[in-house]
């Protein structure tokens, strides 16, 4: 026999339009363990072409496992939630489970999800619409399970800090703020590929990056939390909505330098910063490469001078760093000394 509180949960969270409440009560009254057949048994199939109203992940061996009646009833609000997608609210249990299954088929991850849902509903008193739709609204992505768990952690930190800002306007910014307040390491958001194999695009004096970028209240990117080190830029702006992916724009000057975190290495490697851009005023001719290349090829200074049509004294001044070859002689040097990459004769003042 179900308790009054059990019946109240069913009455409040099971919509008669989509599910047969009498069948649900009957099943729960007759069983001690609830199997996945409960969903198809109660579903009225009122969707388009007779589709079900419950998440089809609940039929999957990874989406649901048999539960005692008491545990099942506690999770009824999530199992039987049907989003009508009004007011542009997008998100439901299907979205969250699909994100879990895609990233990790461990049942522990699913149990972690359900415990997080219970915490948000019963302890934090958040509405089901907020629980299922907040992260989707933030990211414009329907299955971001990783950020959902970060949100659960954020709520716990809010409790410790005495904050009630449970639905911040920009989650990734607010989360890093509370992490730092608690003495924890913030998340550093690395740039993503902006094209196939491309980490940036350049148009004139502007370089463009793609990724998720925390911004302050005025919409300016918070660079200490972004995997870019930018020096001497004219301006840095960001085009992004809440916690969704966006674009970051760096307006260049002749002395701008840009390094990106882990943009060329594997995720399992140690952190590494790679130079993406360096302005002309940060570049110098690396005269030491001339001596290294000449000796590698076993040439004398006179051999090189004769080959490129210069005096030996002129060549000696280049190799010693006293003067710099102009473009005409630089091309000849690159050719004769077999220096195939122009970057090999460049070093940066910083």
Secondary structure as UniProt FT lines:
FT   HELIX           4..13
FT   TURN            16..18
FT   HELIX           21..30
FT   STRAND          33..34
FT   HELIX           37..42
FT   HELIX           48..50
FT   HELIX           56..59
FT   TURN            61..63
FT   STRAND          67..68
FT   HELIX           69..74
FT   HELIX           76..79
FT   HELIX           86..88
FT   HELIX           93..103
FT   HELIX           107..118
FT   HELIX           119..123
FT   HELIX           128..139
FT   TURN            142..143
FT   HELIX           145..161
FT   HELIX           171..181
FT   TURN            182..183
FT   TURN            196..197
FT   STRAND          201..203
FT   TURN            204..205
FT   STRAND          206..211
FT   TURN            217..218
FT   HELIX           223..225
FT   STRAND          228..231
FT   STRAND          235..239
FT   TURN            242..243
FT   STRAND          246..251
FT   TURN            254..255
FT   STRAND          257..261
FT   TURN            267..268
FT   STRAND          273..278
FT   HELIX           280..282
FT   STRAND          283..285
FT   HELIX           288..296
FT   TURN            297..298
FT   HELIX           301..308
FT   HELIX           312..320
FT   HELIX           327..336
FT   TURN            337..338
FT   HELIX           342..345
FT   STRAND          346..348
//
